[in-house]
Amino acid sequence: MSARTINSRFLLAGKVVGVLALLFWSVGPIYWALATSLTRPADLVSKAPRFWPEHVTFEHYARLFGAESVSQGNTVQSVWPQFSAALLNSILTSLAATVLTVAIAAFGAYAFVRLRFPGRNLVFVLVVATMAIPAYTVMIPLYRLMIMMGLIDTYVGITLIYVSAFLPLALWLMRTVYQAMPLSLEEAAWLDGAGRIYTLLRIVMPLAAPGLIAAAILTFLNAWGQFIVPLVFSPTLATKPLTVLIPEFVTRNYVDYGLMNAAGILAIVPPIILVIFLNRYLVSGLMAGAQK
Amino acid sequence: MTAQRILAARPAYQFGEAAMGLAFVLPIVVIMGGLVFMPLVTTVIDSFYRVDPMRAGEPFIGLRNYTDLMTDSNVQASWMNTFAYVVMAVVLETAGGLGAALLLNNIRRGRQWLLAATVLPWCLPPVVNAIVWMWIYNPSYGVLNHALISLGLLDAPRVWFNDRGTALFLVTLVHVWRMMPLTAIILLAALQSVPKELYEAAKLDGAGALKSFRLVTLPLISGGLAIALSQSTVFAFNLFDEAWIMGGSGLDTRSVIIQVYMSAFQNLRFSYGMALSLLAMIASLIVSMIYVLRVYRETRLD
């Protein structure tokens, strides 16, 4: 064997090890959560280590969805009322924030790129600069403001805070999308007598669809995973999302890891679906969002 | 400049166009102004007052909040913890992210799937990540102890969070698990913009893999590296979710943002928390600014 083939085999082996390590690191913990959520409570606290569930059980999921169970002789109530309310809250606030953010960014970024109006650059720079300001910096005055306006623990309040937090990234993303679009397309439409609004809705936005999808995915994922905002602004189940509810399954007596892992697995289903089916848009959005 | 000539030739703004632009931007101005800029100004102003819902009056106290912060031992401990989080997270995310990006850049078959798997942790709610890892770290039944014992690396199960250094490291690891994908993607984008011919030229000049990495790759991805470094710094500075779920209000793992949250919403000292949150914001801005400037300057000399 020549030095070259030895070298390339070495390289191939290195790649294989690298791929396996990366997969183990990224997917391993999720596999473990799934395995835990399917393991019987008694097996979870057994001393013998197991890397897969010995007897697959759905009882943790059943408790989330309404079944009562018996633990140490006591009837354990189902957590369905809380779980379903939090799930609905998560879905509603994340979807509302996504729709609003993407709609505002789609029109706003177009204005920043194509329309000339007084204060254009100043507003854009100021808004994008807030990406560097952590949301936590303004949270305390925001709390007092929300109390004053009666928006604590309301969908409107939570959604508005999400929009203010995720709008700069969406605007930045949509601006790079519009900038990459040739002006000649729009000019051709105007020459044909199409108005500005018609051109924007019928010609520009369909072409910008991949960017809009990317912005929507990023916003949804950010909103879905938010913790500190609802921790402060959603004190009750009226608007409390899954991220705040799930850690509360830690009771005073014991930590129900089976239940928490089952709830966690359900909470990561939407993000996993997005990654599997729309990963292309997600990655392009992350790449565009990072290029400054 | 032609742009200036065009601007001079016609009125500065056409009424219809300007009106439409303002209409499109109005929601942005209202939302960002009301929910970010106004509160930010309030934060600065109120940090010089005593705003305290449990006490009457809001007197001006000058720099009292700031001088109190300097001598508060809890605040000092939380600064030390945040400093440790930032250093460990930035080093691990950059090293791991660069490795993952190089690997992804050199793979042809199944790259989409490996990329999806790599990005996945970033997409999940940080709270769920923290819970999943807390179960992995569990002293009695956790898979980490099981695995280390069966590999013979550990004699008896360890209670990981009993030791401050270990606890900080393990919280960092969860944060790194979530944030490393972002570094990897930023660096992958940078790697893909390096022209292939440069590698061939380096090879012809007799440069080995390591040398061509140092002389070709590194200078050309420095822009992406600066962005990745400042991103990971800002996110590690603002670490809250993982540390709060895993360590709660415990001083061993308390970050500055947890301290802000506790000052404001548990001890109900609003303006004290505001002063601290301002300092945290300024610190993270300065540090990430340093990266960007230094990386740009150093690579320009190359």
Interface residues (C-beta under 8 A of the other chain):
Chain A: K15 G18 V19 L22 L23 W25 S26 V27 P29 I30 W32 A33 T36 L44 V45 S46 P49 F51 I104 F107 G108 Y110 A111 F112 L115 R116 F117 P118 R120 V123 L126 V127 T130 A132 I133 P134 Y136 T137 V138 M139 I140 P141 L142 Y143 R144 L145 L160 I161 V163 S164 L167 P168 L171 R196 I197 L221 W224 G225 Q226 F227 I228 L231 V232 L242 T243 V244 I246 P247 Y257 M260 N261 G264 A267 I268 P271 I272 L274 V275 I276 N279 R280 L282 V283 L286 M287 A290 Q291 K292
Chain B: A12 Y13 Q14 G16 E17 A18 A19 M20 G21 L22 F24 V25 P27 I28 V29 I31 M32 G34 L35 V36 F37 M38 P39 L40 T42 T43 D46 G99 A100 L103 N106 I107 Q112 L114 L115 A116 A117 T118 V119 L120 P121 C123 L124 P125 P126 V127 V128 N129 I131 V132 W133 W135 I136 N138 S140 Y141 V143 H146 A147 I149 S150 W177 P181 L182 I185 I186 L188 A189 G224 I227 A228 Q231 V234 F237 N238 F240 D241 W244 I245 I257 V260 Y261 A264 F265 F270 G273 M274 S277 L278 A280 M281 S284 L285 S288
